[in-house]
Amino acid sequence: MIERSVETISNLERGTSLPNEATLRRLAKSLEVPIEDLLVERSSGAGSRSMEFFQATELLKMMDEKQLKLAYNILKLIANG
């Protein structure tokens, strides 16, 4: 229904990869849910993960090793306040 390979869907289901925007839109349409429902992780007491979490993950994938280390150190500083 979403015109993706069995391998791609398997990777999404297992959490080994994240869908791109086109795949997210197709998933939302096929499941008849708002795209936001696919982007927000709901779990007991853990809060939620928003579109920014997804977008940050996509940005991290594009970074080289030096950029990734810098981004990690910046996030660590922010998290530790």
KAHU-V900018 format. One record per residue. N is the residue number from 1. RES is the residue in one letter. OMEGA is omega in degrees with one decimal (999 if undefined). Layout:
n=[N	N]
res=[RES	RES]
omega=[OMEGA	OMEGA]
This chain:
n=[1	2	3	4	5	6	7	8	9	10	11	12	13	14	15	16	17	18	19	20	21	22	23	24	25	26	27	28	29	30	31	32	33	34	35	36	37	38	39	40	41	42	43	44	45	46	47	48	49	50	51	52	53	54	55	56	57	58	59	60	61	62	63	64	65	66	67	68	69	70	71	72	73	74	75	76	77	78	79	80	81]
res=[M	I	E	R	S	V	E	T	I	S	N	L	E	R	G	T	S	L	P	N	E	A	T	L	R	R	L	A	K	S	L	E	V	P	I	E	D	L	L	V	E	R	S	S	G	A	G	S	R	S	M	E	F	F	Q	A	T	E	L	L	K	M	M	D	E	K	Q	L	K	L	A	Y	N	I	L	K	L	I	A	N	G]
omega=[-177.6	176.0	176.0	-177.8	177.0	179.3	178.9	180.0	177.4	178.8	177.7	-178.7	-179.2	179.5	179.1	173.7	178.4	179.1	172.8	-175.5	-179.6	179.4	177.0	180.0	178.9	177.8	-179.5	179.9	-179.1	-179.2	-179.1	176.9	174.9	-179.0	179.4	179.0	178.8	-175.3	-177.5	178.1	178.9	176.3	-174.0	175.1	-175.0	-178.3	-178.7	176.0	-174.1	176.6	179.4	177.4	178.3	-178.3	178.2	178.4	178.5	177.9	179.5	179.5	-176.2	-173.9	171.8	-174.1	-179.2	178.8	-179.5	177.9	178.3	179.2	178.9	-179.0	177.6	179.1	179.1	177.6	179.9	-178.2	-178.5	174.3	999]
